[in-house]
Amino acid sequence: MRAPATLRGRLALLALVTTAIWVVVLTAVFNVELGAHLRQQADDLVRTRAAAVAATLEAGPDGQIVEHEPADDTALDVGIWIYQGDTAIQRPSASNALQKRADGLAGNGKAFTDTPEPHAFRLYALPVIAGDRQVGTVVASVGLDAYRGTARSVLAASIGLCVLLLAGVYLVTRTVVGRALRPVGDMSAQAAEWSEHGAARRFGADGRLAELAGLAGNLDQLLDRQAAVLRHEQQLTAELSHELRTPLARITAETDWLSARPRSADDQRTSHEAIAAAAAQMQRICETLLSEARTRTDPVPGRCVVDDVARALAERSRQERPEVPPITVVGTGTTAGVPAALMERILAPLLDNALRYADHRITVETQRQPGGVLVAVADDGRGVPETVGAAVFEAGRRAHPDDGHDGAGLGLPLARRPARAAGGDITLGHSSGGARFVVMLPAG
């Protein structure tokens, strides 16, 4: 038997098998207990009937049994044998096999016995005692057909109930598991669509169950890494296109110049040397860029831990300028989809700007958001006036020209340019005191 191909089918089958084992065990125990209970009822009934008949008997001094007939002994006489020693003094109407089984119990003390199917009977022998010896025997019988019929009916009903229960468990389990896995299927389809079209949307863990939140986080990381790989390929293609443009143009120009009209040997030699040099340059460019792509050590190209880069810059600042306010990095190891060198080019101008204007502290906060990474660089300085606002990112524009600090107003534009080239941006954030610049970058 082949296992189901779907997870829903396998889980439903596992639940069915587990439930079947328990149901079979419980059904077997129930029917065994029921059979024992019915047998006990039959024993109690036949024992009571024998005792009732024995109460009507009296053994004389000579050992003779005298029966005191009650007013209505019809019920007592049904299935009752009375023996004086081994001789029956009262017999009911019964089959030869039952008569022989009853005769076998006479004079042998208390005993139970059963007759074989069909029409089985349970027999019980009760001794009649005179003094200290057995002078007679009362044998009572009860038919077992009704008890065994009840046991068979209950067994059949139990089997039918088990089948219905297992069918219900299987159907309910498939339905429940299917509904439980439906969000997983939807997330998988969305991830495939987003990765195919390069969408920047991400699932996020907010409002999801713990298991789905973990799956969403893993899918987001997968999409982020795929996006990082795509950005790296695009960057490599752009670099190849940009670097090869000049030597290709040189080769094209020299070829056009040679084919325009006949040239002297010296002119041809000079053009050939220029073409060879351009071709060699193209070869070096291709080898350099492709070698860099092949030997990249990161598991995913263009990734770095923002906290590590920020702490390295903070330590460098502390060593070079111990008099400036300290830089505090707050984060949990957030990974951005940009190389460490590029991350440093983005953060360094922002930290230099914060060090220039901060009074007592500078804070770098990093956190992961759906589809990206947020890095906030804040200081407790004078802040950016509302009249300047976003214009502070213009080249040569300073928020406080008369602050006495050196600087040409190029730091923030220099930080924003590589951030935008990496697919992110830098904006001026809201702050109750001081300046706060928010960097949004792709997640790694």
N, C-alpha and C positions, 0 to 999 in steps of 0.2 A: 504493500500500500504506500503510495507516494504521499509525502507530506504536502499540505497546501502551499501554493506558491506565494500567497500573501501573508503579511504579518497578522492581519485580522483573522484569516482562516486558521493560522497556527495557534493564535491565542485562544480562539474559540474551541479548537480541537483539544488544546491542553486543558481548558476549563471543563470540557465534556469528559475527558478521560479521568481527571481528578474527581469530578462529581460522580462519575459512574462507579469508581472504586468505592467511594464512601457510601453511595446508595446501595450498592450490592452488599457491602458489609453490613450496613444497618438493616437492610431487608432480610438478610440471612439471620441475623441476631434476633430480629423481631419475630420471624416465623418459627425459629427454634424455641424462643420463649413462649410463643403462643401455643405450640405443640405441647410443651411441658405443662403449661397451664391447663390445657384441655384434658391432658392425661390425668393431672391432679384432680380435676373436677370429676372425671369418670371414677377415679379411685375413691374419692370422698362419697360419691353417690352409692357405689356398690358396697362400700364399707358400712354406710348408714343403713342401707336396706338389710344387710345381713344382721346388723346389731338389732334392728327393729324386730326381725323374725326371731332372733335368739331370745329376745325379751318375752316372747310368748311361750317359750319352752321351759319345761321343768324336769330335772332328772331325779328319779326316785332313788330310794336307798339301794334298790337292786340294780341301778344303772339304767332302768327303762326311762325313755323320754316320753313325757306327756305334753301334748300341745294344747294350750288354752286358746281356743279360737276367739278372736275379737269379733265384735259385731259385724264388721265389714272387712274381711281379709283378702278381698279380691286383688287389691293393689299389692299386698304383701306376697301373694302366691305367684305373681308373674316373675318368671326367671328365678325361682327359688327351689333349691334341693335341700331336703332334710335327711340326714343319714343317722341310723342307729348303728354305731360301729362302721362297718363297710357296707351295710345294707340300707338302701334308699327306702325311706318310709313315705317320702313325698317326692314326686317328680313333676316338673312342668312339661308342657308339650314343646319338644325341641328336636333338632336334628341328631342323628346318631353320633356325629363327630362331637357335638357339644355335650351330649350325654356322656360319652367316654371321657371327655376332658374333665367334666364335673366329678365322675366316679373316681378319677385319678387323684382328686384333691381330698377325698374322704379319709379321715383318720390321720392326716399328715400335718396337723397344726395350721397356723395362719399362713396363707400363701396367696399370691396373685399369679394369674396366667392368662394368656391371650390365645384366641383361636385364629387361624390364618384367614386371609382374604379368600373369596369375598364374604361379605356379611360377618365381619369379625366381631367377637365379643370379648369383654373383659370379665373375668371370673375372680371371685374372692372367697376363700374358705375361712370360716370363723369356728373354732372349736367350741363344743358344749362340754363343760367341765362339771364333774361330780366328785366332790372331795378334792383329791389331787391328781385325778386321772381324766383323760378325754374319753367321754362315752358316746359322743356324737359329733356331727359336723353340719353346719349350715353353709351352703354354697349359694352365693348370689351372683347374678350376671347382669350386665348392661351392654346394650349394643353400642359399638364404636362407629357405626356408619355415619351417624349425625355429626359426631365430633370430627371424624376424618373428613367428611364433606365440608364442614366449616373451615378446617385447616386448608383444604385444597382451594376453596373459594377465596379465602384470604390470600393465599399464595398467588393465585391467578390475578387477583385485584392488585396485589403488591407489584407484580411484574408489569401489569398494565400501567399502574401509576408511575413506576420507575421509567418506563419508556416515554410516557408523556412528559415527566419531569426532565429527563435528559434532552428530549427534543426542545422543550421550552428553554432549558439552560443554554443549549447551543444557539438557538435563534436570538435569545436575549443577549448573550455574550457577543455574538457577531454584531448585533445592532449597537450595543453599548461601546464596544471597541471601535467599531466603524465611526461612531460619532466622536469618540475621544481622539481618534487619529485624523479626523477631518481637518482640524487646524494645522496639523503637521503637513498634510497634503497640500493645503492652501499655501502654507509658507514655502514649501518646496517649489510649487508652481510660480509663486511670486519671485523667489530667488532666481529661478531659471529665466524668467522674463526680464528681471532687472539686470542680470549679468549679461544677457544677450544684447540688450539695448544700452548698456552702460549707464543705467539710471543711478542717481546718487541716493535714492531712498533706501532706508534701512528699517528693520523690524522694531528694534528697541525692546526692552524688557518690561516697560511700564504696563501695568494692568494685566499681566499674563501670569498663569500658574507657574510654580517653581520649575517644573520640568520644561515647559514651553519657553520660559524665560532663559534657561540655559541653552536650549536649542536656538532661540533667537540670537543670543549673544554669539554662539559659534557660527551661525550663518552670517551674521554681520561681519565677523572677523574674516570669514571666507570671502565675502563680497569685497571687503576692504583690501584684502591681499590681492584679489584678482584685479581690482581697480589700480592697485599699486603696480602690478605687472604691466597692465595696459598703459599706464602713464609712462613707465620706463620704456616700453617699446615705442610709444609716441615720441618720447624725448630722444631716444636713439635715432629714430627716423628723421626727426627734425635736425639733430646735430649732423647726421650724415648729409642731409640735403643742404644744410647751411655751409658745412665745411667743403663739400665737393663743388659748390657753385662756382667758386673762384677758379680752381684749376680747370674745370670744364669750360668755363668762359675763355680762359687763356688758350686752351687747345683749339676751341672753335674759331677764335680770332686768328690764330696763327695759320690754321688750315684755310680759312677764307683769304688770308693775305697771300698765301702761297699759290692758291688757285686763281687769284684775280688776274695775274699776268706773269709772264716768265720772269724768274728771279735769277740773280747771279749765284755762283756756287757758295760764296761767303754768306749771302742772305739766306740761302736754303739751309746751310749748316747752322746758322744762328737760329732759324725757326725750328729746325729739327731738335736742337738742344733745348729750346724753350718747351717744345711739346714733350720731350722726354722728361724734363724736370717737372712739368705739370703732372705727367702720368705717375712719376715716382712719388710726387706729393700726394696724389690721390691714393696710391697704394699704402703709403704710410698712414694716411688718415683712416682708411678702412681697417688696416691692421690694428691701429691703436684703439679705435672705438669698439671693434668686434672683440679684441682681446680683453678690454675692460668689461664688456658684457659677459664674456665667458668666465672670467676669473672673479666675478663679484662674489664676496663671501656671505652676504646676507641671505637668509633663506628666501626672502622676498625682496627684490631690488627696491631701493629707495625707502627704507624704513629706519626709524630711530626711536629711542625712548626719550620723550621730550624732557622728562625730569632730569635725566642724566646730563643732557646737553645744558640745561639751565643751571644745574649745580656746578658743572665744570666752568661755566662762565662766571658764576658767583664766586667760586674759589679763586679764579684768575683775577677777578676784580679785587678780592680781599688782599691778595698778595701784592698786586701792583699798586693799589691805592687803599691802604688800611684806614685812612681817615674818612672815607666816604661811608654813608649809611650801609648797614648789612643788607644782603639780599636773601630773603626767605623763600624757599621753594616748597609749595604745598601741592602734593599729587600722589598718585598711587601707581606710578609706572605706566602712564598712558603712552601708547605707541602711535606715532604719526606716520603717514605715508610719504615722507620726504627723507632724503639722506641727512645724516648728521651734519655734514658740512653746510648744506643749504639751511637746515634749522638754525645753525649758528649764525649764518648771514642774516636770518630774519630776526633773531632775538638780540644779537649784539647791538644794533642801533637803538632798539627799544630800551635796553638796559642802560646804554650810555645816556640816553635822554632822561631816563628816570634818575640816574646817578647825578645828573647835572641839576635837577630841580628838587629832589627829595630832601625833606628836612630830617627825618629820623628813620624811616623804614621804606623798604621796597619789597613787594610781594609778587611772586610768580605763581599763579594758580593754573593747574592743568586738570582737565576732566574730559571724559569721553562723552560724546553725544551721538544720537542716531545719525549715521552717515558722516561723521567727522570728529575732529578733536578741537577743543576750545582751549586756548592759552591766553590768560589775562595777565598783563604786566601793569601793576598799579604802584603809585607812590603817593606820599602825603604832602606833596609840594603845593605850589600855587594853582596847579591845574591849568586847563585850557579855557580861556574866556569864551563865553557864548558867542561873542561877535566874530570869533575866529572859527570855532567849530571844526568841521571836516576840512576846511581850507588849510589846516595845519599840515596836511599831507602834500601840499603843493611845494614844488622845489623852490628853495630859497625863502620860504615863509616860516617865520618864527612866531610863536605865541606871545613871547615877551621880548621884543627887540632891545629893551632898555634894562635887561636883567643883569648885565655885566658879564654874562658867560660867553665864552668863545663858541663858535659854531656858525655854520653857514646855512643851517636850515635844510640840510640834505639827508639827515639820518632817517627820518620817517619815510620819505619817498624811497630811499634805498632799501628799507625793510619791506615796504609794500610791494615793490616790483618783484622780488623773488617769491613772495607769498602768492601773488596772483599767477605767476608763471607755474607754480606748483598746483594750481587749481584751488587756491584759497584766497584769503583777503585779510586786510587789517582795517579795523574801524575804531572810531573813538567811542568808548563805552561810557555809560553813566556812572558818576561817582559823586558821593556827597562831599568829598574832600580830596584834593589832588587830582592827578590825571590817571586815567585807566584806558589802556589800549588793548583791544580784543583781537586775537589772531585766530582765524578759523582755517583749519587745514584738513585735508583728507585723512581719514583714519588709515592706520597701517595694519 
